[in-house]
Amino acid sequence: MLINGEDRRRVNPAQKAVDLLDRLEQLYPDAHCALVHRDAWQLLVATVLSAQCTDARVNMVTPALFARFPDPKALAGAELAEVEDMIRSTGFFRNKAKNLVACARTIVEEHAGEVPKRLEQLVALPGVGRKTANVVLGNAWGVPGMVVDTHVKRLSFRFGWTKATDPDRIERDLCRLLPSERWVQAGHTLIAHGRALCRAPVPLCSQCPLTDICPRRGVKKSR
């Protein structure tokens, strides 16, 4: 449909975003959560550990950690020094260990040992922010949530989907722009593209098959 001689999609940011997301999902049909987990508890722990660390490294650490502390009750009674030693290679291990043990205790004491299924309950847990909460909600419970990690933040800005730099504001912008039923997979897809081609600090635009639709085509400087 034309509006004043222009296709509606040229003036509808939401439709343009969905069109780009469609193409991205075709490019990365198998995009998924890369953190190996069996349940919501393991995913919560793995996501906390993934801060400032690669998923590959986390996946090397968690098997032994989960074997030693298989559930919140087990980790709630752990000695900090032991947990620190087991997760040392993930970086910031002292703070992560402190948060994980405190998180486990809170889950045991306030949620009968079960990982909560509501955003407000998840973000109230020690060491759990909106990113981690949305990872758990979307991948463990099937609840729509928009994950904003470093890749999603970078691509959202490059695509013109947001002008914000604060993750919470970016999340709100993306949730307004994209249909809720696509939030979870959109996060996986954007992360996959950020790792493969739309890298920091310089994207591999010459190798990208989406330059015909990418809003940043022709832009020399990227953020």
PyMOL commands that set and color helices and strands:
alter all, ss='L'
color gray80, all
select helices_A, chain A and resi 8-10+13-27+40-49+55-68+72-76+80-90+93-110+119-122+130-140+150-158+167-177+180-196+205-207
alter helices_A, ss='H'
color red, helices_A
select strands_A, chain A and resi 2-3+6-7
alter strands_A, ss='S'
color yellow, strands_A
deselect
rebuild
show_as cartoon
